[in-house]
């Protein structure tokens, strides 16, 4: 059993966290200090100070506040953390393996309706049923889906952080907090010897009625909920690995406050030459030198150039034939696809052979991006969606310029940063054969099967 020195309850409003805290605090050996990092209070309603630290001090140094909490608490110190609390604290507890994670969730529709009732009645907890305020809010689908999406995002962040750090958590549902055996199991998980003999029912369930009796428009709610894709049937699985920002490949010019973030197999060389027309190029950035360049170029703009997925795959395929930059691909194609590439730099003898090889390449790309091969996905084969998402790990580009609108895009950038426009480059799709000559329905279908994510994300239509 892990030896924890503290704990955190990761929950949301209207999930039963007040009831859980009351029962945790009935156990010897631990103390739960409420919503310690709520932006409007410390610990509980009306509190503005804990452990000799006020809200200003807490917000100035959340790590120091957390340290004081643990030092001044007999036994395990913990608190309740919601998604709208201080985001710095999330990192502090998630990276601390000695901090036990208790994850409390609830049926999201029940939680939403309960939240709406609390918002309209201004009654967030109930100790005496005589004081119960009864309201029937109106169900709003847009508000529900927005709130649900935010909660899903928070839950996904929690799970991802646990996974990458090799941690586990104790999961509780709203119904579990009223199960004495489950709460005693939680005590065992936390490593304390005390056990509950009975539950503390000081906090009463405020809205025990069926969900449809809690809202003013039950029929409208039923019809609205029927339109939701509860099981993500429309979600296209994505097995492509996450990419990094690739900062060393960024390019800038000494004479223009523009930063080019290239995508492999998309226009690259001509953009470099265009930037060079403004002055010497700056390359081989690291995060520190990039930060200095940005500081020295106030008003700077960053951009990348998108290429049609089929044209980009064609460019990657031709480059592979010329440079053989992935030697493990040859034996794989021979073994799995029964296809033999020509020797490096030789090319195919006929256009028909070249075309057949391109179809094999697109099929391979489809399998690679679906996670069905052991081959690494090099940037030239990755989707542009994944590469741009990688950029966003540090900074998203200010502008995505499509290759077929390059002149307009560069003109806008130049005007935006106040520099004269150098003649935009003329870009030609080079290859052993003309793409238009080998294009056909089968080629287009193969490209869409492989790079459907880019077609959908960026609205590309058929190349032809």
C-alpha positions as CSV (number, residue, x, y, z in Angstrom):
1,X,0.0,0.0,0.0
2,X,1.5,3.4,-0.9
3,X,2.6,5.6,1.9
4,X,0.9,9.0,1.4
5,X,1.7,12.2,3.2
6,X,-1.3,14.2,2.0
7,X,-4.3,13.9,-0.3
8,X,-6.5,15.9,-2.7
9,X,-10.1,15.3,-3.6
10,X,-10.4,16.1,-7.4
11,X,-14.1,16.9,-7.9
12,X,-16.6,19.5,-9.1
13,X,-19.5,21.3,-7.7
14,X,-22.6,19.2,-7.0
15,X,-20.7,15.8,-6.9
16,X,-21.2,15.1,-3.2
17,X,-17.9,16.6,-2.1
18,X,-19.3,18.3,1.0
19,X,-20.7,15.0,2.2
20,X,-17.4,13.2,1.5
21,X,-15.4,15.8,3.3
22,X,-17.6,15.6,6.4
23,X,-17.1,11.9,6.6
24,X,-13.4,12.0,5.9
25,X,-13.1,14.5,8.8
26,X,-14.8,11.9,11.1
27,X,-11.7,9.7,10.7
28,X,-8.8,10.1,13.1
29,X,-5.5,10.7,11.3
30,X,-6.5,13.1,8.5
31,X,-8.1,16.5,7.9
32,X,-9.8,17.8,4.8
33,X,-9.5,21.6,4.6
34,X,-12.3,22.3,2.2
35,X,-11.9,24.3,-1.0
36,X,-8.5,25.7,0.1
37,X,-7.7,27.1,-3.3
38,X,-11.1,28.5,-4.3
39,X,-10.5,31.9,-5.9
40,X,-13.2,33.5,-3.7
41,X,-12.5,32.0,-0.3
42,X,-10.2,29.8,1.7
43,X,-11.6,26.4,2.9
44,X,-15.2,27.3,3.3
45,X,-17.8,30.1,3.1
46,X,-16.8,33.3,4.8
47,X,-13.2,32.2,5.5
48,X,-10.4,34.5,4.4
49,X,-7.5,33.1,6.3
50,X,-6.0,29.7,7.2
51,X,-2.7,28.7,8.8
52,X,-1.8,32.3,9.4
53,X,-2.0,33.1,5.7
54,X,-4.6,35.3,4.0
55,X,-5.9,35.1,0.5
56,X,-3.3,37.5,-0.9
57,X,-0.5,35.4,0.6
58,X,-2.1,32.2,-0.6
59,X,-2.4,33.5,-4.1
60,X,1.1,34.9,-4.1
61,X,2.6,31.6,-3.0
62,X,0.3,28.6,-3.4
63,X,3.2,26.2,-2.8
64,X,4.0,27.9,0.5
65,X,0.4,27.8,1.5
66,X,0.3,24.0,0.7
67,X,3.5,23.5,2.7
68,X,2.0,25.4,5.7
69,X,-1.2,23.3,5.5
70,X,0.7,20.1,5.6
71,X,3.0,21.2,8.4
72,X,0.2,22.5,10.6
73,X,-2.1,19.5,10.2
74,X,-1.9,16.5,12.5
75,X,-1.9,13.5,10.2
76,X,-2.7,13.6,6.5
77,X,-3.7,17.1,5.2
78,X,-6.0,17.3,2.2
79,X,-8.4,19.6,0.4
80,X,-11.0,19.7,-2.3
81,X,-9.9,20.9,-5.7
82,X,-12.2,21.8,-8.6
83,X,-11.3,22.7,-12.2
84,X,-11.8,26.4,-11.7
85,X,-9.4,26.6,-8.7
86,X,-5.8,27.9,-8.9
87,X,-4.3,26.0,-11.9
88,X,-0.8,26.1,-10.4
89,X,-2.0,23.9,-7.6
90,X,-3.1,21.2,-10.0
91,X,0.5,20.8,-11.2
92,X,1.8,20.8,-7.6
93,X,-0.4,17.9,-6.5
94,X,-0.3,15.9,-9.7
95,X,3.5,15.8,-9.8
96,X,3.6,14.8,-6.1
97,X,3.4,11.0,-5.8
98,X,3.1,11.2,-2.0
99,X,-0.2,13.1,-2.5
100,X,-3.1,10.6,-2.7
101,X,-5.6,11.4,-5.5
102,X,-9.3,10.8,-4.8
103,X,-11.4,11.3,-7.9
104,X,-15.1,12.0,-7.2
105,X,-17.5,12.1,-10.1
106,X,-21.3,12.1,-10.7
107,X,-23.8,11.4,-13.4
108,X,-23.3,14.6,-15.4
109,X,-26.9,15.3,-16.1
110,X,-27.8,15.0,-12.4
111,X,-24.8,17.2,-11.5
112,X,-25.8,19.8,-14.1
113,X,-29.4,20.0,-12.9
114,X,-28.3,20.2,-9.3
115,X,-25.9,23.0,-10.2
116,X,-28.7,24.9,-11.9
117,X,-31.0,24.5,-8.9
118,X,-28.2,25.7,-6.6
119,X,-27.5,28.7,-8.9
120,X,-31.1,29.8,-8.9
121,X,-31.9,29.1,-5.3
122,X,-28.5,30.2,-4.0
123,X,-28.6,27.1,-1.7
124,X,-25.3,25.2,-2.1
125,X,-25.7,22.8,0.9
126,X,-28.4,21.8,3.2
127,X,-28.2,20.8,6.9
128,X,-31.8,21.3,7.9
129,X,-34.6,20.2,5.5
130,X,-36.9,22.9,6.9
131,X,-34.7,25.4,5.0
132,X,-35.0,23.7,1.7
133,X,-35.7,26.0,-1.3
134,X,-37.5,24.5,-4.2
135,X,-36.9,25.7,-7.8
136,X,-37.3,24.1,-11.2
137,X,-34.8,25.5,-13.6
138,X,-35.1,25.3,-17.3
139,X,-32.8,22.7,-19.1
140,X,-30.7,24.4,-21.8
141,X,-28.9,22.0,-24.1
142,X,-26.1,24.4,-25.2
143,X,-25.3,25.3,-21.6
144,X,-25.3,21.6,-20.6
145,X,-23.0,20.5,-23.5
146,X,-20.6,23.4,-22.8
147,X,-20.3,22.5,-19.1
148,X,-20.0,18.8,-19.9
149,X,-17.2,19.4,-22.4
150,X,-15.3,21.4,-19.8
151,X,-15.6,18.7,-17.2
152,X,-14.5,16.0,-19.7
153,X,-11.5,18.1,-20.5
154,X,-10.6,18.3,-16.8
155,X,-11.1,14.6,-16.3
156,X,-8.9,13.8,-19.3
157,X,-6.2,16.0,-17.9
158,X,-6.3,14.1,-14.6
159,X,-6.2,10.7,-16.2
160,X,-3.3,11.7,-18.6
161,X,-1.2,13.1,-15.7
162,X,-1.7,9.9,-13.7
163,X,-0.8,7.8,-16.7
164,X,2.4,9.6,-17.7
165,X,3.6,9.7,-14.1
166,X,2.7,6.1,-13.3
167,X,0.3,6.9,-10.5
168,X,-3.1,5.6,-9.6
169,X,-6.1,7.1,-7.8
170,X,-9.1,6.1,-5.7
171,X,-12.3,6.6,-7.8
172,X,-15.6,7.4,-6.2
173,X,-19.0,8.0,-7.7
174,X,-21.7,10.2,-6.1
175,X,-23.5,7.1,-4.9
176,X,-20.3,5.6,-3.4
177,X,-19.9,8.4,-0.8
178,X,-23.0,7.0,1.0
179,X,-21.5,3.5,1.2
180,X,-19.8,2.9,4.6
181,X,-17.7,0.0,3.3
182,X,-16.4,2.1,0.4
183,X,-15.4,5.0,2.6
184,X,-13.6,2.6,4.9
185,X,-11.9,1.2,1.8
186,X,-10.8,4.8,1.0
187,X,-9.3,5.0,4.6
188,X,-7.3,1.8,3.8
189,X,-6.1,3.3,0.5
190,X,-4.9,6.4,2.4
191,X,-3.0,4.2,4.8
192,X,-4.7,5.3,8.0
193,X,-5.9,2.8,10.6
194,X,-9.2,4.5,11.6
195,X,-12.5,3.3,10.3
196,X,-16.0,4.8,10.3
197,X,-18.7,3.1,12.3
198,X,-21.5,5.2,10.9
199,X,-21.9,7.9,8.3
200,X,-22.2,11.6,9.0
201,X,-25.5,12.7,7.4
202,X,-25.2,16.4,8.5
203,X,-25.3,17.3,4.8
204,X,-28.6,16.3,3.3
205,X,-29.4,15.4,-0.2
206,X,-31.1,18.5,-1.6
207,X,-32.9,17.2,-4.6
208,X,-33.9,13.5,-4.3
209,X,-36.6,13.6,-7.0
210,X,-36.3,12.0,-10.4
211,X,-34.4,14.2,-12.9
212,X,-37.5,15.0,-15.0
213,X,-39.3,16.4,-12.0
214,X,-36.4,18.8,-11.3
215,X,-36.7,20.8,-14.5
216,X,-39.5,23.0,-15.9
217,X,-39.2,21.6,-19.4
218,X,-38.8,17.8,-19.1
219,X,-40.1,17.0,-22.6
220,X,-37.8,19.5,-24.2
221,X,-34.9,18.0,-22.2
222,X,-35.7,14.5,-23.4
223,X,-35.8,15.6,-27.0
224,X,-32.5,17.6,-26.6
225,X,-30.7,14.7,-24.9
226,X,-31.7,12.3,-27.7
227,X,-29.5,14.4,-30.1
228,X,-26.3,13.9,-28.1
229,X,-23.6,11.5,-29.2
230,X,-23.1,9.9,-25.8
231,X,-20.7,7.2,-27.0
232,X,-18.7,9.4,-29.4
233,X,-19.8,7.3,-32.4
234,X,-18.8,10.2,-34.7
235,X,-15.3,10.4,-33.2
236,X,-12.6,9.3,-35.6
237,X,-9.9,7.4,-33.6
238,X,-6.5,9.0,-33.8
239,X,-3.5,6.8,-33.1
240,X,-0.9,9.2,-34.4
241,X,1.7,10.0,-31.8
242,X,1.9,13.5,-30.4
243,X,4.6,15.7,-31.9
244,X,6.8,18.3,-30.4
245,X,7.2,21.9,-31.5
246,X,10.3,21.3,-33.6
247,X,11.8,24.7,-32.7
248,X,15.2,24.0,-34.3
249,X,13.5,24.0,-37.7
250,X,11.9,27.4,-37.3
251,X,13.3,30.1,-39.7
252,X,13.4,33.9,-39.3
253,X,15.0,36.7,-41.2
254,X,17.3,39.4,-39.8
255,X,15.4,42.0,-41.8
256,X,11.7,41.1,-41.2
257,X,9.9,40.3,-37.9
258,X,8.5,37.0,-39.4
259,X,8.9,33.5,-38.1
260,X,8.4,30.6,-40.5
261,X,7.3,27.3,-39.0
262,X,7.8,24.7,-41.8
263,X,5.9,21.5,-42.3
264,X,7.8,18.7,-43.9
265,X,6.9,17.9,-47.5
266,X,5.0,21.2,-47.7
267,X,6.5,24.3,-49.3
268,X,9.9,25.0,-47.6
269,X,12.8,26.0,-49.8
270,X,10.9,28.8,-51.7
271,X,9.7,30.3,-48.4
272,X,13.3,30.3,-47.1
273,X,14.4,32.2,-50.3
274,X,11.5,34.7,-49.9
275,X,12.5,35.4,-46.2
276,X,16.2,35.7,-47.3
277,X,15.2,38.6,-49.6
278,X,14.8,40.6,-46.4
279,X,18.1,39.7,-44.8
280,X,20.3,36.8,-43.5
281,X,18.3,33.9,-42.2
282,X,18.2,32.9,-38.5
283,X,18.0,29.1,-38.1
284,X,18.8,26.5,-35.5
285,X,16.7,28.1,-32.8
286,X,16.3,26.6,-29.4
287,X,13.6,27.8,-26.9
288,X,15.9,30.3,-25.3
289,X,17.2,31.9,-28.5
290,X,13.7,31.9,-29.9
291,X,12.5,33.8,-26.8
292,X,15.3,36.4,-27.3
293,X,14.4,36.8,-31.0
294,X,10.8,37.5,-30.1
295,X,11.8,40.0,-27.5
296,X,14.0,41.8,-30.0
297,X,11.2,41.8,-32.6
298,X,8.1,43.3,-31.0
299,X,5.1,42.9,-33.3
300,X,6.5,39.8,-34.9
301,X,4.2,37.3,-36.6
302,X,4.6,33.5,-37.1
303,X,3.2,31.5,-40.0
304,X,3.2,28.1,-41.7
305,X,2.1,27.0,-45.1
306,X,-0.5,24.2,-45.7
307,X,-0.3,22.0,-48.7
308,X,-3.1,19.8,-50.1
309,X,-2.8,16.3,-48.5
310,X,-2.5,14.5,-51.8
311,X,0.2,16.9,-53.1
312,X,2.1,16.7,-49.8
313,X,2.0,12.9,-49.9
314,X,3.2,13.0,-53.5
315,X,6.1,15.3,-52.5
316,X,7.1,13.0,-49.6
317,X,6.9,10.0,-51.9
318,X,9.2,11.6,-54.5
319,X,11.6,12.7,-51.8
320,X,11.8,9.2,-50.4
321,X,12.7,7.8,-53.8
322,X,15.5,10.4,-54.2
323,X,17.0,10.3,-50.7
324,X,16.0,7.0,-49.2
325,X,15.7,8.8,-45.8
326,X,13.9,5.8,-44.2
327,X,16.0,2.7,-44.9
328,X,13.8,0.4,-42.8
329,X,10.9,1.1,-45.2
330,X,12.4,-1.0,-48.1
331,X,12.4,-4.4,-46.3
332,X,9.0,-3.6,-44.8
333,X,7.4,-2.9,-48.2
334,X,9.0,-6.1,-49.6
335,X,7.8,-8.2,-46.7
336,X,4.4,-6.8,-46.0
337,X,3.2,-5.2,-49.3
338,X,5.2,-7.5,-51.6
339,X,6.5,-4.3,-53.3
340,X,10.1,-3.5,-54.2
341,X,11.2,0.1,-54.4
342,X,13.8,1.0,-57.1
343,X,17.4,1.7,-55.9
344,X,18.1,5.0,-54.4
345,X,18.0,7.8,-57.0
346,X,17.1,5.5,-59.8
347,X,13.3,6.0,-60.0
348,X,10.8,3.8,-61.7
349,X,11.2,2.9,-65.4
350,X,7.7,3.6,-66.3
351,X,4.9,6.0,-65.2
352,X,2.7,3.1,-64.5
353,X,5.2,1.6,-62.1
354,X,5.6,5.0,-60.4
355,X,1.9,5.3,-60.0
356,X,1.5,1.8,-58.5
357,X,4.3,2.6,-56.1
358,X,2.5,5.8,-55.0
359,X,-0.7,3.9,-54.3
360,X,1.3,1.5,-52.2
361,X,2.9,4.4,-50.4
362,X,-0.6,5.9,-49.6
363,X,-1.8,2.5,-48.3
364,X,1.3,2.3,-46.1
365,X,0.7,5.9,-44.8
366,X,-2.9,4.9,-43.9
367,X,-1.6,1.9,-41.9
368,X,1.1,3.9,-40.2
369,X,-1.2,6.7,-39.1
370,X,-3.7,4.1,-37.8
371,X,-1.0,2.7,-35.6
372,X,-1.0,-0.7,-37.4
373,X,2.7,-0.9,-38.2
374,X,5.9,-0.9,-36.2
375,X,7.4,1.9,-38.3
376,X,8.1,5.3,-36.9
377,X,6.1,8.1,-38.3
378,X,8.5,10.7,-39.6
379,X,7.4,14.3,-39.9
380,X,7.1,13.9,-43.7
381,X,4.5,11.2,-43.2
382,X,2.6,12.8,-40.3
383,X,-0.6,14.7,-40.7
384,X,-0.4,18.4,-40.9
385,X,-3.0,18.5,-38.1
386,X,-0.5,16.6,-35.8
387,X,2.4,18.9,-36.7
388,X,0.4,22.1,-36.1
389,X,-0.8,20.7,-32.8
390,X,2.9,20.1,-32.0
391,X,3.6,23.7,-32.8
392,X,0.9,24.7,-30.3
393,X,2.8,23.0,-27.4
394,X,4.9,26.1,-27.5
395,X,3.0,28.6,-29.7
396,X,0.5,28.2,-32.4
397,X,1.3,30.0,-35.7
398,X,-0.4,33.4,-36.1
399,X,-1.4,32.4,-39.6
400,X,-2.0,29.3,-41.7
401,X,-1.4,30.1,-45.4
402,X,-2.7,27.7,-48.0
403,X,-0.2,26.9,-50.8
404,X,-2.7,27.9,-53.5
405,X,-3.2,31.3,-51.7
406,X,0.4,31.9,-50.9
407,X,0.8,35.3,-52.7
408,X,-2.2,36.7,-50.8
409,X,-1.1,35.3,-47.5
410,X,2.4,36.6,-47.7
411,X,1.1,40.0,-48.8
412,X,-1.1,40.2,-45.8
413,X,1.8,39.2,-43.5
414,X,4.1,41.8,-45.0
415,X,1.5,44.5,-44.6
416,X,0.6,43.4,-41.1
417,X,4.2,43.9,-39.9
418,X,4.8,47.0,-42.0
419,X,7.4,45.8,-44.5
420,X,7.4,46.1,-48.3
421,X,6.3,42.9,-50.1
422,X,9.1,41.0,-51.8
423,X,7.8,39.1,-54.9
424,X,6.1,35.9,-53.6
425,X,7.8,32.7,-54.7
426,X,6.5,30.6,-57.5
427,X,6.1,27.0,-56.2
428,X,6.2,24.0,-58.5
429,X,5.4,20.5,-57.3
430,X,8.5,18.6,-58.4
431,X,8.4,14.9,-59.0
432,X,9.6,12.1,-61.2
433,X,6.3,12.4,-63.1
434,X,3.5,15.0,-63.1
435,X,0.9,14.4,-60.4
436,X,-1.8,15.5,-62.8
437,X,-0.7,12.7,-65.2
438,X,-1.1,9.9,-62.6
439,X,-4.1,11.4,-60.8
440,X,-7.3,9.4,-60.8
441,X,-10.2,8.4,-58.5
442,X,-8.3,5.6,-57.0
443,X,-5.4,7.9,-56.1
444,X,-7.7,10.5,-54.5
445,X,-9.6,7.8,-52.5
446,X,-6.3,6.4,-51.2
447,X,-5.1,9.9,-50.2
448,X,-8.4,10.6,-48.3
449,X,-8.2,7.2,-46.6
450,X,-4.7,8.0,-45.4
451,X,-5.0,11.7,-44.6
452,X,-8.7,12.0,-43.9
453,X,-7.9,13.9,-40.7
454,X,-6.3,16.7,-42.8
455,X,-9.1,16.7,-45.4
456,X,-11.7,17.1,-42.6
457,X,-9.8,19.5,-40.3
458,X,-8.8,22.0,-43.0
459,X,-11.7,21.5,-45.4
460,X,-9.7,20.2,-48.3
461,X,-11.6,18.9,-51.3
462,X,-10.5,16.5,-54.0
463,X,-7.2,17.6,-55.5
464,X,-8.4,17.1,-59.1
